[in-house]
Amino acid sequence: FVDRTGDVQTAGLIVSQVPLRKFKDPRVDEWVSSYRSLLDRWQCYHVRARFDIDRGRRQRIQGDTSGIPAPQVYVRCGFCNQSVTHSLLMSDKDGRRVAASPGITYCCPNCRNMLPRCSLCLMRLGTPVDEMRQAAALHRSAGHPAGFDLWFTWCQSCRHGGHAAHLLEWFEDHERCPVSDCRCRCLS
């Protein structure tokens, strides 16, 4: 079909719906990879992300996790070195990850030490910031994803951090870290 029509999109979508163990042909992986590359070239990044998420979900349901990459970033407690987010999640009877307890967490679920503060607003990681939520809602209503604004990010050199939106705003006018007495040029 692909050789005859050149339609990698249809082939990629079809094979993504069928259990992976049904296909032994290596061309199947090439079709999916080509479709993903096509979405990237068209700058359909959100469609690509949804495709990857749905495909990964189907693989987990089918019990095949060989093609699913492990998470690449973990937030770990600076005191006990345990994953903060991993401890906040538990699996339900279907194997899906669900929150262990409702609400916002201000401390490590393992050792109970407080999570770091944003260098600018001084709110703890995990604290809802109303102005950022409102900005995110406006961003979403305009059709833009706003998740990154709420993320906590940090400098790889000095390890100071904060909410991404706050840091982006800070570095529009400043060259050095927002923490007093830190001489780091975080964006260099």
Secondary structure, 3 states (H helix, E strand, C coil): CHHHHCCHHHHHHHHHHCCHHHCCCHHHHHHHHHHHHHHHHCCCHHHHHHHHHHHHHHHHHCCCCCCCCCCCCCCECCCCCCEHHHHHEEECCCCCEEECCCCCCCECCCCCCECCECCCCCCECCCCCHHHHHHHHHHHHCCCCCHHHHCEEECCCCCCEEEHHHHHHHHHHCCCCCCCCCCCCCCC
